[in-house]
Every structure is written in C-alpha cells, then in structure tokens.
Amino acid sequence: MRKIVLGFCCLMLSLGTAHARELQPYRGGATPPLVLHDLNGKLHDLQDYRGRVVLINFWATWCPPCRAEMPSMRRLNEKLAGRPFTILTVDMAETPQEVSAFLTEVNLDFTVLMDRDGKALKQWKVFAFPTSFLVDPEGKIRYAVFGTTEWDEAEAVAKVNELLPAQIK
C-alpha cells in the first residue's frame, strides 16, 4: 500500500512538472538528523559530512522522475570532482538487491542510504519523490526541490558553488 501511495505522489508530481524545477531557499526549520546504513551496511551520519556541501536525494527505483534525474546528478558529481561535495541518496523501503540492480543498470556509484522503515522520510517531511535538499558545510539545509531538476544545469551548479567554502571556489 505504501508503494502505491508514494507512487501516486510521484506520478502526480511528474505530471505537474513539464520541465525541471528550480532549487528554492529552504524555510523548513532545523536540519533533521540523517543516520542510515548504506547498501554495504556502513553507517552514515550527516554530521560526519560537516565541511562539505551535501546533496540529499530521496528516491525510489520504481519512480520514473527519480530515475530521469539520476544522470544529471552523475554529471554534477563529475563536474565537482575534487571539491568538498557529496551526494547521498536515500532509498525508501526497497531491498538492497532492487537498488543494486538499478545502480548497475544505469551505471551510478552514489552512496545509497537505505530507509527501510521510512523514519528518515518522516523526519525530513518528504511527501513526494524525488525530493532533494542541499546542505551547506555547517550542516544547514539551504535549498530544496520537490520534484525533478537538472542538477548539471547552470542555475543548480551555481547554487552548489555558492555553498562551497570560499577557498575552494
């Protein structure tokens, strides 16, 4: 039932989005905790990424808009190679096998955190997929987008760059 409801939210969001959405300043309050295991069982805590800009993307393999934006995330990651930038994707309630098969199919090597029980989804108030947040080096959410965006286009890259420490730009 959860997949049906979330799939409906994903579908409705994609139907209402003829083009990529822009990152908007985040006004949702304090950054929630994010402590989850990755596909290999390693524990990741957002606190450990202080000093880096972090793109957090909530997604699922069964969500067409999520799948569509992944290549632009890969290109953004390549553009920012060597800079203090990390992509953490959070998969909702799928098996490691489902996620691994998808990553192999589309040739992605992002860190995928597994939100098996939906706790992170609730804490971050994610109501549709994909939903993404840009977190600054101090650990504060600065931008959010509810829906797809082209992560490697000039506007998104500029917003990531503005969050990078001054000496890195």
Accessible surface in RSA format (square Angstrom, percent):
REM  Atomic radii and reference values for relative SASA: ProtOr
REM  Chains: A
REM  Algorithm: Lee & Richards
REM  Probe-radius: 1.40
REM  Slices: 20
REM RES _ NUM      All-atoms   Total-Side   Main-Chain    Non-polar    All polar
REM                ABS   REL    ABS   REL    ABS   REL    ABS   REL    ABS   REL
RES MET A   1   170.11  88.1 130.37  86.3  39.73  94.6 114.80  97.6  55.30  73.3
RES ARG A   2   111.29  46.7 100.04  51.0  11.25  26.8  42.88  58.6  68.40  41.5
RES LYS A   3    90.89  44.3  86.14  52.9   4.75  11.3  61.86  55.7  29.03  30.9
RES ILE A   4   123.09  70.0 114.74  85.5   8.36  20.1 120.92  87.1   2.18   5.9
RES VAL A   5    74.85  49.3  72.56  65.7   2.29   5.5  74.85  65.0   0.00   0.0
RES LEU A   6    18.81  10.5  18.54  13.3   0.26   0.7  18.54  13.0   0.26   0.7
RES GLY A   7    20.84  25.7   0.00   N/A  20.84  25.7  16.84  46.2   4.01   9.0
RES PHE A   8   120.71  60.4 115.56  71.6   5.15  13.4 118.98  72.1   1.73   5.0
RES CYS A   9    36.37  27.5  30.91  34.5   5.46  12.8   5.54  14.0  30.82  33.2
RES CYS A  10     1.10   0.8   1.10   1.2   0.00   0.0   1.07   2.7   0.03   0.0
RES LEU A  11    92.01  51.2  90.24  64.6   1.77   4.5  91.73  64.4   0.28   0.7
RES MET A  12    95.12  49.3  87.35  57.8   7.78  18.5  80.31  68.3  14.81  19.6
RES LEU A  13    25.60  14.3  19.97  14.3   5.63  14.1  25.04  17.6   0.56   1.5
RES SER A  14    35.41  29.9  21.41  28.6  14.00  32.3  18.81  40.1  16.60  23.3
RES LEU A  15   125.79  70.1  94.54  67.6  31.25  78.6  97.73  68.6  28.07  75.5
RES GLY A  16    58.67  72.3   0.00   N/A  58.67  72.3  33.63  92.3  25.04  56.1
RES THR A  17    24.45  17.4   6.18   6.3  18.27  43.5   8.86  11.9  15.58  23.6
RES ALA A  18   106.80  98.2  59.74  92.2  47.07 107.1  71.06 100.1  35.74  94.7
RES HIS A  19   141.32  77.2 130.04  90.4  11.28  28.9 103.81 107.0  37.50  43.6
RES ALA A  20    32.93  30.3  16.09  24.8  16.84  38.3  16.73  23.6  16.20  42.9
RES ARG A  21    90.61  38.0  84.68  43.2   5.93  14.1  22.52  30.8  68.09  41.3
RES GLU A  22    98.75  56.7  87.52  66.2  11.23  26.7  29.73  57.5  69.02  56.3
RES LEU A  23     4.82   2.7   0.80   0.6   4.02  10.1   0.80   0.6   4.02  10.8
RES GLN A  24   101.54  56.8 101.51  74.2   0.03   0.1  45.40  96.6  56.14  42.6
RES PRO A  25    67.54  49.2  57.33  52.3  10.21  37.1  57.33  47.3  10.21  63.4
RES TYR A  26    50.67  23.7  27.93  15.9  22.73  59.2  15.93  12.0  34.73  42.8
RES ARG A  27   200.97  84.4 159.63  81.4  41.34  98.4  76.97 105.2 124.00  75.2
RES GLY A  28    45.45  56.1   0.00   N/A  45.45  56.1  25.68  70.5  19.77  44.3
RES GLY A  29    54.13  66.7   0.00   N/A  54.13  66.7  40.04 109.9  14.09  31.5
RES ALA A  30    95.37  87.7  64.75  99.9  30.62  69.7  76.22 107.3  19.16  50.7
RES THR A  31    36.95  26.3  12.37  12.5  24.58  58.6  11.42  15.3  25.53  38.6
RES PRO A  32    21.17  15.4  12.87  11.7   8.30  30.2  19.47  16.1   1.70  10.6
RES PRO A  33    80.61  58.7  71.75  65.4   8.86  32.2  80.31  66.3   0.30   1.9
RES LEU A  34     2.50   1.4   0.44   0.3   2.06   5.2   1.59   1.1   0.91   2.4
RES VAL A  35    71.19  46.8  49.22  44.6  21.97  53.0  49.22  42.8  21.97  59.6
RES LEU A  36    23.93  13.3  21.91  15.7   2.02   5.1  23.93  16.8   0.00   0.0
RES HIS A  37    94.61  51.7  93.42  64.9   1.19   3.0  53.77  55.4  40.83  47.5
RES ASP A  38    18.03  12.6  13.41  13.3   4.62  10.9   3.16   7.4  14.87  14.8
RES LEU A  39    45.78  25.5  23.08  16.5  22.70  57.1  23.73  16.7  22.05  59.3
RES ASN A  40   141.51  97.6 104.01 100.5  37.50  90.3  30.52  73.4 110.99 107.3
RES GLY A  41    47.13  58.1   0.00   N/A  47.13  58.1  29.42  80.7  17.71  39.7
RES LYS A  42   132.13  64.5 122.78  75.3   9.35  22.3  81.51  73.4  50.62  53.9
RES LEU A  43    96.40  53.7  78.00  55.8  18.39  46.2  78.00  54.8  18.39  49.5
RES HIS A  44    15.03   8.2  12.51   8.7   2.53   6.5  12.42  12.8   2.61   3.0
RES ASP A  45    39.16  27.4  38.82  38.6   0.35   0.8   7.21  17.0  31.95  31.9
RES LEU A  46    13.62   7.6   9.57   6.8   4.04  10.2   9.57   6.7   4.04  10.9
RES GLN A  47   103.22  57.7  93.97  68.7   9.26  22.0  37.48  79.8  65.74  49.9
RES ASP A  48   113.12  79.2  78.84  78.5  34.28  81.1  29.72  69.9  83.40  83.2
RES TYR A  49    37.04  17.3  34.82  19.8   2.22   5.8  24.64  18.5  12.40  15.3
RES ARG A  50   127.03  53.3 104.61  53.3  22.42  53.4  40.37  55.2  86.66  52.5
RES GLY A  51    38.57  47.6   0.00   N/A  38.57  47.6  30.92  84.8   7.66  17.1
RES ARG A  52    82.56  34.7  81.90  41.7   0.66   1.6  26.27  35.9  56.29  34.1
RES VAL A  53     0.00   0.0   0.00   0.0   0.00   0.0   0.00   0.0   0.00   0.0
RES VAL A  54     1.30   0.9   1.30   1.2   0.00   0.0   1.30   1.1   0.00   0.0
RES LEU A  55     0.00   0.0   0.00   0.0   0.00   0.0   0.00   0.0   0.00   0.0
RES ILE A  56     0.00   0.0   0.00   0.0   0.00   0.0   0.00   0.0   0.00   0.0
RES ASN A  57     0.31   0.2   0.31   0.3   0.00   0.0   0.00   0.0   0.31   0.3
RES PHE A  58     1.19   0.6   1.19   0.7   0.00   0.0   1.19   0.7   0.00   0.0
RES TRP A  59     0.30   0.1   0.30   0.1   0.00   0.0   0.30   0.2   0.00   0.0
RES ALA A  60     0.00   0.0   0.00   0.0   0.00   0.0   0.00   0.0   0.00   0.0
RES THR A  61    15.60  11.1  14.08  14.3   1.52   3.6   4.39   5.9  11.21  16.9
RES TRP A  62    67.40  27.0  42.23  20.4  25.17  59.1  52.37  27.9  15.03  24.4
RES CYS A  63     0.01   0.0   0.00   0.0   0.01   0.0   0.01   0.0   0.00   0.0
RES PRO A  64    92.73  67.6  86.06  78.5   6.66  24.2  88.76  73.3   3.97  24.7
RES PRO A  65    11.08   8.1   5.92   5.4   5.16  18.8  10.87   9.0   0.21   1.3
RES CYS A  66     0.30   0.2   0.00   0.0   0.30   0.7   0.30   0.8   0.00   0.0
RES ARG A  67    81.87  34.4  75.08  38.3   6.79  16.2  24.14  33.0  57.73  35.0
RES ALA A  68    70.59  64.9  45.64  70.4  24.95  56.8  57.60  81.1  12.99  34.4
RES GLU A  69     1.28   0.7   0.36   0.3   0.92   2.2   1.20   2.3   0.08   0.1
RES MET A  70     1.28   0.7   1.28   0.8   0.00   0.0   1.28   1.1   0.00   0.0
RES PRO A  71    44.06  32.1  44.06  40.2   0.00   0.0  44.06  36.4   0.00   0.0
RES SER A  72     1.02   0.9   0.65   0.9   0.37   0.9   0.65   1.4   0.37   0.5
RES MET A  73     0.00   0.0   0.00   0.0   0.00   0.0   0.00   0.0   0.00   0.0
RES ARG A  74    66.76  28.0  66.75  34.0   0.02   0.0  19.18  26.2  47.59  28.8
RES ARG A  75    93.38  39.2  92.13  47.0   1.26   3.0  47.48  64.9  45.90  27.8
RES LEU A  76     0.00   0.0   0.00   0.0   0.00   0.0   0.00   0.0   0.00   0.0
RES ASN A  77    48.62  33.5  44.30  42.8   4.33  10.4   1.02   2.5  47.60  46.0
RES GLU A  78   110.97  63.7  92.58  70.0  18.39  43.8  47.97  92.8  63.00  51.4
RES LYS A  79   115.52  56.4  86.29  52.9  29.23  69.6  66.49  59.9  49.03  52.2
RES LEU A  80     4.41   2.5   1.79   1.3   2.62   6.6   2.11   1.5   2.30   6.2
RES ALA A  81    78.70  72.4  49.88  77.0  28.82  65.6  58.60  82.5  20.10  53.3
RES GLY A  82    89.90 110.9   0.00   N/A  89.90 110.9  44.41 121.9  45.48 101.9
RES ARG A  83    81.91  34.4  74.41  37.9   7.50  17.9   9.87  13.5  72.05  43.7
RES PRO A  84    20.33  14.8  18.78  17.1   1.55   5.6  19.80  16.3   0.53   3.3
RES PHE A  85    11.56   5.8   0.95   0.6  10.61  27.6   0.95   0.6  10.61  30.4
RES THR A  86    21.38  15.2  18.16  18.4   3.22   7.7  17.09  22.9   4.30   6.5
RES ILE A  87     7.33   4.2   1.10   0.8   6.23  15.0   1.10   0.8   6.23  16.9
RES LEU A  88     0.50   0.3   0.50   0.4   0.00   0.0   0.50   0.3   0.00   0.0
RES THR A  89     0.78   0.6   0.78   0.8   0.00   0.0   0.22   0.3   0.56   0.9
RES VAL A  90     0.98   0.6   0.63   0.6   0.35   0.8   0.63   0.5   0.35   1.0
RES ASP A  91     0.11   0.1   0.00   0.0   0.11   0.3   0.00   0.0   0.11   0.1
RES MET A  92     4.27   2.2   3.16   2.1   1.12   2.7   3.16   2.7   1.12   1.5
RES ALA A  93    35.93  33.0  15.94  24.6  20.00  45.5  17.97  25.3  17.97  47.6
RES GLU A  94     3.29   1.9   1.65   1.2   1.64   3.9   1.52   2.9   1.77   1.4
RES THR A  95    53.07  37.7  53.07  53.8   0.00   0.0  50.68  68.1   2.39   3.6
RES PRO A  96    42.49  31.0  42.28  38.5   0.21   0.7  42.49  35.1   0.00   0.0
RES GLN A  97   132.17  73.9 122.75  89.7   9.42  22.4  68.10 144.9  64.07  48.6
RES GLU A  98    72.25  41.5  61.64  46.6  10.61  25.3  34.71  67.1  37.54  30.7
RES VAL A  99     0.00   0.0   0.00   0.0   0.00   0.0   0.00   0.0   0.00   0.0
RES SER A 100    49.26  41.6  46.61  62.2   2.65   6.1  32.28  68.7  16.98  23.8
RES ALA A 101    63.50  58.4  50.00  77.2  13.50  30.7  58.91  83.0   4.58  12.1
RES PHE A 102     5.35   2.7   3.22   2.0   2.13   5.5   4.75   2.9   0.59   1.7
RES LEU A 103    18.79  10.5  17.59  12.6   1.20   3.0  17.83  12.5   0.96   2.6
RES THR A 104   113.67  80.8  91.98  93.2  21.69  51.7  73.27  98.4  40.40  61.1
RES GLU A 105   119.52  68.6  81.69  61.8  37.83  90.1  45.34  87.7  74.18  60.6
RES VAL A 106    42.06  27.7  31.53  28.5  10.53  25.4  38.30  33.3   3.75  10.2
RES ASN A 107   117.46  81.0 110.12 106.4   7.34  17.7  25.57  61.5  91.89  88.8
RES LEU A 108    14.30   8.0   0.72   0.5  13.58  34.1   1.94   1.4  12.36  33.3
RES ASP A 109   124.41  87.1  94.42  94.0  29.99  70.9  44.31 104.3  80.10  79.9
RES PHE A 110    15.65   7.8   1.70   1.1  13.95  36.3   5.86   3.6   9.79  28.0
RES THR A 111    42.45  30.2  33.52  34.0   8.94  21.3   9.36  12.6  33.10  50.0
RES VAL A 112     3.22   2.1   0.47   0.4   2.75   6.6   0.47   0.4   2.75   7.5
RES LEU A 113     0.98   0.5   0.98   0.7   0.00   0.0   0.98   0.7   0.00   0.0
RES MET A 114    15.49   8.0   9.40   6.2   6.08  14.5   9.43   8.0   6.06   8.0
RES ASP A 115     0.95   0.7   0.54   0.5   0.41   1.0   0.20   0.5   0.75   0.7
RES ARG A 116   136.74  57.4 119.63  61.0  17.11  40.7  49.91  68.2  86.83  52.6
RES ASP A 117    93.07  65.2  79.46  79.1  13.61  32.2  43.32 102.0  49.75  49.6
RES GLY A 118     0.82   1.0   0.00   N/A   0.82   1.0   0.80   2.2   0.02   0.0
RES LYS A 119   125.03  61.0 122.22  75.0   2.81   6.7  67.99  61.2  57.04  60.8
RES ALA A 120     3.36   3.1   2.59   4.0   0.77   1.7   2.79   3.9   0.56   1.5
RES LEU A 121    16.76   9.3  16.58  11.9   0.17   0.4  16.58  11.6   0.17   0.5
RES LYS A 122   142.84  69.7 124.37  76.3  18.47  44.0  93.76  84.4  49.08  52.3
RES GLN A 123    66.73  37.3  50.06  36.6  16.67  39.7  27.74  59.1  38.98  29.6
RES TRP A 124     6.23   2.5   0.56   0.3   5.67  13.3   2.07   1.1   4.16   6.8
RES LYS A 125   158.06  77.1 143.32  87.9  14.74  35.1 105.12  94.6  52.94  56.4
RES VAL A 126    12.95   8.5   0.46   0.4  12.50  30.1   0.51   0.4  12.45  33.8
RES PHE A 127   126.06  63.1 117.67  72.9   8.39  21.8 123.53  74.9   2.53   7.3
RES ALA A 128     3.83   3.5   3.59   5.5   0.24   0.5   3.67   5.2   0.16   0.4
RES PHE A 129     0.83   0.4   0.43   0.3   0.41   1.1   0.43   0.3   0.41   1.2
RES PRO A 130     0.09   0.1   0.09   0.1   0.00   0.0   0.09   0.1   0.00   0.0
RES THR A 131     0.04   0.0   0.04   0.0   0.00   0.0   0.00   0.0   0.04   0.1
RES SER A 132     0.00   0.0   0.00   0.0   0.00   0.0   0.00   0.0   0.00   0.0
RES PHE A 133     1.88   0.9   1.88   1.2   0.00   0.0   1.88   1.1   0.00   0.0
RES LEU A 134     0.00   0.0   0.00   0.0   0.00   0.0   0.00   0.0   0.00   0.0
RES VAL A 135     1.44   0.9   1.44   1.3   0.00   0.0   1.44   1.3   0.00   0.0
RES ASP A 136     7.69   5.4   6.45   6.4   1.24   2.9   1.11   2.6   6.59   6.6
RES PRO A 137    14.72  10.7  11.03  10.1   3.69  13.4  11.03   9.1   3.69  22.9
RES GLU A 138   119.42  68.6 108.83  82.3  10.59  25.2  61.22 118.4  58.20  47.5
RES GLY A 139    12.35  15.2   0.00   N/A  12.35  15.2   6.83  18.7   5.52  12.4
RES LYS A 140   125.99  61.5 124.27  76.2   1.72   4.1  72.53  65.3  53.46  57.0
RES ILE A 141     3.17   1.8   0.30   0.2   2.87   6.9   0.30   0.2   2.87   7.8
RES ARG A 142    92.06  38.7  84.81  43.2   7.25  17.3   6.66   9.1  85.40  51.8
RES TYR A 143    23.50  11.0  23.50  13.4   0.00   0.0   5.87   4.4  17.64  21.7
RES ALA A 144     4.12   3.8   3.39   5.2   0.73   1.7   3.39   4.8   0.73   1.9
RES VAL A 145     3.15   2.1   1.10   1.0   2.05   4.9   3.15   2.7   0.00   0.0
RES PHE A 146    69.44  34.7  66.73  41.3   2.71   7.1  66.73  40.5   2.71   7.8
RES GLY A 147     0.96   1.2   0.00   N/A   0.96   1.2   0.96   2.6   0.00   0.0
RES THR A 148    26.58  18.9  25.81  26.2   0.77   1.8  12.68  17.0  13.90  21.0
RES THR A 149     8.01   5.7   7.46   7.6   0.56   1.3   0.21   0.3   7.80  11.8
RES GLU A 150    57.61  33.1  55.54  42.0   2.07   4.9  14.93  28.9  42.68  34.8
RES TRP A 151     0.00   0.0   0.00   0.0   0.00   0.0   0.00   0.0   0.00   0.0
RES ASP A 152    22.82  16.0  17.95  17.9   4.88  11.5   0.80   1.9  22.02  22.0
RES GLU A 153   101.91  58.5  96.42  72.9   5.49  13.1  36.54  70.7  65.37  53.4
RES ALA A 154    83.65  76.9  66.70 102.9  16.95  38.6  74.64 105.1   9.02  23.9
RES GLU A 155   104.14  59.8  98.93  74.8   5.20  12.4  52.84 102.2  51.30  41.9
RES ALA A 156     7.05   6.5   4.09   6.3   2.96   6.7   5.58   7.9   1.47   3.9
RES VAL A 157    22.77  15.0  22.77  20.6   0.00   0.0  22.77  19.8   0.00   0.0
RES ALA A 158    56.67  52.1  48.35  74.6   8.33  18.9  53.14  74.8   3.54   9.4
RES LYS A 159    42.86  20.9  42.86  26.3   0.01   0.0  29.30  26.4  13.56  14.4
RES VAL A 160     0.00   0.0   0.00   0.0   0.00   0.0   0.00   0.0   0.00   0.0
RES ASN A 161    41.05  28.3  41.04  39.7   0.00   0.0  16.51  39.7  24.54  23.7
RES GLU A 162    83.39  47.9  62.86  47.6  20.53  48.9  31.58  61.1  51.81  42.3
RES LEU A 163    10.36   5.8   1.44   1.0   8.92  22.4   4.36   3.1   5.99  16.1
RES LEU A 164     3.93   2.2   0.00   0.0   3.93   9.9   0.00   0.0   3.93  10.6
RES PRO A 165    34.30  25.0  22.80  20.8  11.49  41.8  34.30  28.3   0.00   0.0
RES ALA A 166    87.42  80.4  65.82 101.6  21.60  49.1  66.58  93.8  20.84  55.2
RES GLN A 167   154.11  86.2 113.37  82.9  40.74  97.0  64.79 137.9  89.32  67.7
RES ILE A 168    65.07  37.0  46.76  34.8  18.31  44.1  49.72  35.8  15.35  41.6
RES LYS A 169   128.43  62.7  73.06  44.8  55.37 131.8  63.98  57.6  64.45  68.7
END  Absolute sums over single chains surface
CHAIN  1 A     8446.8       6709.2       1737.5       4849.2       3597.6
END  Absolute sums over all chains
TOTAL          8446.8       6709.2       1737.5       4849.2       3597.6
